[in-house]
Amino acid sequence: MFLQKVIKKELLTINSVAIEWLEVSKNTCKISTHQAYSRIVYKHLFNSCISSIQIQRLNQIDISKFTSKLVEDKLSERTINDI
């Protein structure tokens, strides 16, 4: 049983973690905050260059490419920090 959980965790992608996090945050923050989180995740994270990367394989280069794309898309510094 423990091994199955470990294997599953190793296969987690950025998208799957984001979905899980949104589910948890539903119960721990105000509705308006959750809606803002959801907008950010669906608009900027899903279908991004990092969305399908496994968590264990995410590295600084991936994050730099992602943030560079956000800058290229002319998002404000505050929006990028919120993401």
C-alpha positions as CSV (number, residue, x, y, z in Angstrom):
1,M,0.0,0.0,0.0
2,F,2.7,2.5,1.0
3,L,4.7,1.7,-2.2
4,Q,1.6,2.4,-4.3
5,K,1.3,5.8,-2.7
6,V,5.0,6.6,-3.3
7,I,4.7,5.5,-7.0
8,K,1.6,7.6,-7.5
9,K,3.3,10.7,-5.9
10,E,6.3,10.2,-8.2
11,L,3.9,10.5,-11.2
12,L,2.2,13.8,-10.0
13,T,2.4,16.6,-12.5
14,I,2.1,20.3,-12.0
15,N,-1.5,20.2,-13.3
16,S,-2.6,17.3,-11.0
17,V,-1.1,19.0,-7.9
18,A,-2.7,22.3,-8.9
19,I,-6.1,20.6,-9.2
20,E,-5.7,19.0,-5.8
21,W,-4.5,22.3,-4.3
22,L,-7.6,24.0,-5.6
23,E,-9.8,21.4,-4.1
24,V,-8.2,21.8,-0.7
25,S,-8.2,25.6,-0.9
26,K,-11.9,25.6,-1.4
27,N,-12.3,24.7,2.3
28,T,-9.6,26.9,3.7
29,C,-10.1,30.3,2.2
30,K,-12.9,32.7,1.2
31,I,-14.9,32.1,-1.9
32,S,-13.5,35.2,-3.6
33,T,-9.9,34.1,-2.9
34,H,-10.6,30.6,-4.2
35,Q,-12.1,32.1,-7.4
36,A,-9.0,34.2,-7.8
37,Y,-6.7,31.2,-7.4
38,S,-8.8,29.2,-9.9
39,R,-8.6,32.0,-12.5
40,I,-4.8,32.1,-12.1
41,V,-4.4,28.4,-12.4
42,Y,-6.7,27.9,-15.3
43,K,-5.6,30.9,-17.2
44,H,-1.8,30.8,-16.7
45,L,-0.8,27.3,-15.4
46,F,-2.8,24.8,-17.3
47,N,-1.5,24.3,-20.9
48,S,1.7,26.1,-19.9
49,C,5.2,24.8,-20.7
50,I,5.4,23.3,-17.1
51,S,1.9,21.9,-16.8
52,S,2.7,18.3,-17.7
53,I,6.1,18.1,-16.0
54,Q,6.3,15.7,-13.1
55,I,6.9,17.5,-9.8
56,Q,10.1,15.6,-9.1
57,R,11.5,16.6,-12.5
58,L,10.7,20.3,-12.3
59,N,13.8,22.4,-12.2
60,Q,15.0,26.0,-12.2
61,I,15.3,26.0,-16.0
62,D,11.7,25.0,-16.4
63,I,10.6,27.7,-13.9
64,S,12.7,30.3,-15.7
65,K,11.2,29.4,-19.1
66,F,7.7,29.6,-17.6
67,T,8.3,33.1,-16.0
68,S,10.0,34.3,-19.2
69,K,6.9,33.4,-21.1
70,L,4.8,35.3,-18.7
71,V,7.0,38.4,-19.1
72,E,6.9,37.9,-22.9
73,D,3.1,37.9,-22.6
74,K,3.5,41.4,-21.0
75,L,2.0,40.4,-17.7
76,S,2.7,42.8,-14.8
77,E,5.3,42.0,-12.2
78,R,2.5,41.7,-9.6
79,T,0.5,39.2,-11.7
80,I,3.6,37.1,-12.3
81,N,4.3,37.1,-8.5
82,D,0.7,36.1,-7.9
83,I,1.1,33.2,-10.2
